[in-house]
């Protein structure tokens, strides 16, 4: 159902909050002013995560690889939810890893944005008319998947450190993020397949490439803000 709501709202493109307005809010905010955090979280979700999730969900190639034609509509909705959670987790993991990319005084701001993202998703869903109970369940699903993918990331990081020389050369935060992105793709595919996961699953690389596109959009925001 949420996928259909997102699709309807994206027909007229969501009006973007200009980088300049966000930058000004962030620059002049008082210590306890959370409005820039809320606005930036909303921008990440409304301008990056949700549109990219919906576009991926509509792609013929993705639907073919996810075997949509063999699944009932209720499964399509569940898959959309998993993609949405994957996008939000990717955003949170990236914002946690930008320590080496931003000034120290800015890192705390991005940590607060990271922490606020699940709550902002809940607010967005309520604004779309989703019931309070379902919006709360989605927020809880984000928290659950984030913890799950963090554990998978630890395993992926250890494997990559042992076998990948290029991976070992990355800064510590980027090592962790690369492993977290890989873990998010693998974990999401496992949930899409309901645990029926095969080695060399082509859908994993497809999701990694999609997550990288999302990461680039968020990266530009971080650098510009």
C-alpha positions as CSV (number, residue, x, y, z in Angstrom):
1,X,0.0,0.0,0.0
2,X,2.8,2.4,0.9
3,X,4.3,1.8,-2.5
4,X,1.1,3.0,-4.2
5,X,1.0,6.1,-2.1
6,X,4.6,7.0,-2.9
7,X,3.9,6.4,-6.6
8,X,0.9,8.7,-6.5
9,X,2.8,11.5,-4.7
10,X,5.8,11.2,-7.1
11,X,3.7,11.9,-10.2
12,X,4.1,15.6,-9.5
13,X,7.7,15.6,-8.3
14,X,8.1,16.5,-4.6
15,X,9.2,20.1,-4.4
16,X,12.8,20.1,-3.3
17,X,14.1,22.0,-0.3
18,X,17.0,24.0,-1.7
19,X,20.4,23.2,-0.4
20,X,20.9,26.8,0.4
21,X,17.9,26.9,2.7
22,X,19.0,23.8,4.5
23,X,22.5,25.2,4.7
24,X,21.3,28.4,6.2
25,X,19.1,26.6,8.8
26,X,22.1,24.5,9.8
27,X,24.4,27.5,10.0
28,X,22.3,29.7,12.2
29,X,20.6,27.1,14.3
30,X,20.7,27.5,18.1
31,X,22.1,24.6,20.2
32,X,18.7,23.1,21.0
33,X,17.1,23.9,17.7
34,X,16.2,20.6,16.0
35,X,14.4,22.0,13.0
36,X,17.5,21.7,10.7
37,X,17.9,18.1,11.8
38,X,14.2,17.4,11.0
39,X,14.4,19.3,7.7
40,X,17.5,17.5,6.6
41,X,16.1,14.1,7.6
42,X,13.0,14.8,5.6
43,X,15.0,15.9,2.6
44,X,17.0,12.7,2.6
45,X,13.9,10.6,2.8
46,X,11.6,12.6,0.5
47,X,14.2,13.5,-2.1
48,X,16.5,10.6,-2.1
49,X,15.4,7.4,-0.4
50,X,11.7,7.2,-1.2
51,X,12.0,8.2,-4.9
52,X,14.9,5.8,-5.5
53,X,13.1,3.0,-3.7
54,X,10.0,3.5,-5.8
55,X,12.0,3.7,-9.1
56,X,13.8,0.4,-8.2
57,X,10.5,-1.2,-7.3
58,X,9.1,-0.3,-10.7
59,X,12.1,-1.5,-12.7
60,X,11.4,-4.4,-15.0
61,X,14.8,-5.9,-14.4
62,X,14.4,-5.8,-10.7
63,X,11.0,-7.3,-10.8
64,X,12.3,-10.1,-13.1
65,X,15.2,-10.9,-10.8
66,X,12.9,-10.8,-7.7
67,X,10.4,-13.1,-9.5
68,X,7.5,-10.7,-9.1
69,X,5.3,-12.6,-11.6
70,X,5.3,-15.6,-9.3
71,X,4.3,-13.6,-6.2
72,X,1.0,-12.3,-4.9
73,X,0.4,-8.6,-4.4
74,X,0.9,-8.9,-0.6
75,X,4.4,-10.1,-1.3
76,X,5.1,-7.1,-3.6
77,X,4.2,-4.8,-0.7
78,X,6.4,-6.7,1.7
79,X,9.3,-6.4,-0.8
80,X,8.7,-2.7,-1.1
81,X,9.0,-2.4,2.6
82,X,12.3,-4.3,2.6
83,X,13.7,-2.0,-0.1
84,X,12.6,1.1,1.9
85,X,14.2,-0.2,5.0
86,X,17.4,-1.0,3.1
87,X,17.5,2.6,1.8
88,X,17.1,4.1,5.2
89,X,19.7,1.8,6.7
90,X,22.1,2.7,4.0
91,X,21.5,6.4,4.7
92,X,22.1,5.9,8.4
93,X,25.2,3.8,7.9
94,X,26.7,6.4,5.5
95,X,26.0,9.3,7.9
96,X,27.8,7.4,10.6
97,X,30.8,6.9,8.4
98,X,31.3,10.5,7.3
99,X,33.6,11.4,10.2
100,X,36.7,11.6,8.1
101,X,34.8,13.6,5.4
102,X,33.4,16.5,7.4
103,X,34.7,19.0,10.0
104,X,34.5,17.7,13.6
105,X,31.8,20.3,14.5
106,X,29.6,19.0,11.6
107,X,29.9,15.4,12.5
108,X,27.7,15.7,15.5
109,X,25.0,17.3,13.3
110,X,25.1,14.3,10.9
111,X,24.9,11.9,13.8
112,X,21.7,13.6,15.0
113,X,20.3,13.4,11.5
114,X,21.1,9.6,11.4
115,X,19.4,9.1,14.7
116,X,16.3,11.0,13.6
117,X,15.7,9.3,10.2
118,X,13.5,6.4,11.5
119,X,11.4,8.9,13.5
120,X,11.0,11.1,10.4
121,X,9.9,8.1,8.3
122,X,7.2,7.5,10.9
123,X,6.1,11.1,10.6
124,X,6.0,10.9,6.8
125,X,3.9,7.8,6.9
126,X,1.4,9.4,9.3
127,X,1.3,12.3,6.9
128,X,0.4,10.0,4.0
129,X,-2.5,8.6,6.0
130,X,-0.9,5.4,7.1
131,X,-2.3,4.2,10.5
132,X,-0.3,5.0,13.6
133,X,0.2,1.3,14.3
134,X,1.6,0.5,10.9
135,X,3.9,3.5,10.9
136,X,5.2,2.4,14.3
137,X,5.7,-1.1,13.0
138,X,7.8,0.2,10.1
139,X,10.0,2.2,12.4
140,X,10.5,-0.9,14.5
141,X,11.4,-2.9,11.4
142,X,14.0,-0.3,10.6
143,X,15.5,-0.7,14.0
144,X,15.4,-4.5,13.7
145,X,17.0,-4.6,10.3
146,X,19.7,-2.0,11.2
147,X,20.8,-4.2,14.2
148,X,20.7,-7.3,11.9
149,X,22.8,-5.7,9.1
150,X,25.3,-4.3,11.6
151,X,26.0,-7.8,12.8
152,X,26.4,-9.0,9.2
153,X,28.7,-6.1,8.5
154,X,31.1,-7.2,11.2
155,X,31.4,-10.6,9.5
156,X,31.8,-9.0,6.0
157,X,34.4,-6.6,7.3
158,X,36.5,-9.4,8.8
159,X,36.3,-11.4,5.5
160,X,37.2,-8.4,3.4
161,X,40.1,-7.4,5.6
162,X,41.5,-10.9,5.2
163,X,41.1,-11.3,1.5
164,X,40.9,-7.9,-0.2
165,X,44.0,-5.7,-0.3
166,X,42.1,-2.7,-1.7
167,X,39.6,-2.9,1.2
168,X,42.4,-2.9,3.7
169,X,43.6,0.4,2.3
170,X,40.3,2.2,3.1
171,X,40.0,4.6,6.1
172,X,38.4,2.8,9.1
173,X,35.0,4.5,8.7
174,X,34.9,3.6,5.0
175,X,35.9,0.0,5.7
176,X,32.9,-0.3,8.0
177,X,30.5,1.5,5.6
178,X,31.6,-0.7,2.6
179,X,30.9,-3.8,4.8
180,X,27.6,-2.4,6.0
181,X,26.5,-1.7,2.4
182,X,27.4,-5.2,1.4
183,X,25.6,-6.6,4.4
184,X,22.5,-4.5,3.7
185,X,22.3,-5.9,0.1
186,X,22.8,-9.5,1.2
187,X,20.4,-9.2,4.1
188,X,17.7,-7.5,2.0
189,X,17.9,-10.2,-0.7
190,X,17.6,-12.9,2.0
191,X,14.4,-11.2,3.2
192,X,13.1,-10.7,-0.3
193,X,13.7,-14.4,-0.9
194,X,12.3,-15.3,2.5
195,X,15.5,-17.0,3.4
196,X,16.0,-18.9,0.1
197,X,19.3,-17.5,-0.6
198,X,21.8,-18.9,-3.1
199,X,25.6,-18.2,-3.4
200,X,26.4,-15.7,-6.2
201,X,22.8,-14.4,-6.1
202,X,22.7,-11.8,-9.0
203,X,20.2,-9.7,-7.1
204,X,22.8,-8.8,-4.5
205,X,25.1,-7.0,-6.9
206,X,22.0,-5.3,-8.4
207,X,21.1,-4.0,-5.0
208,X,24.7,-3.0,-4.2
209,X,24.8,-0.8,-7.4
210,X,21.4,0.7,-6.4
211,X,22.7,1.4,-2.9
212,X,25.8,3.1,-4.3
213,X,23.6,5.4,-6.4
214,X,21.8,6.4,-3.2
215,X,25.1,6.8,-1.4
216,X,26.3,9.3,-4.0
217,X,23.2,11.4,-3.6
218,X,23.6,11.6,0.1
219,X,27.3,12.2,-0.2
220,X,26.6,15.3,-2.3
221,X,24.2,16.6,0.3
222,X,26.8,16.1,3.1
223,X,29.5,17.9,1.1
224,X,27.2,20.8,0.1
225,X,25.7,21.3,3.5
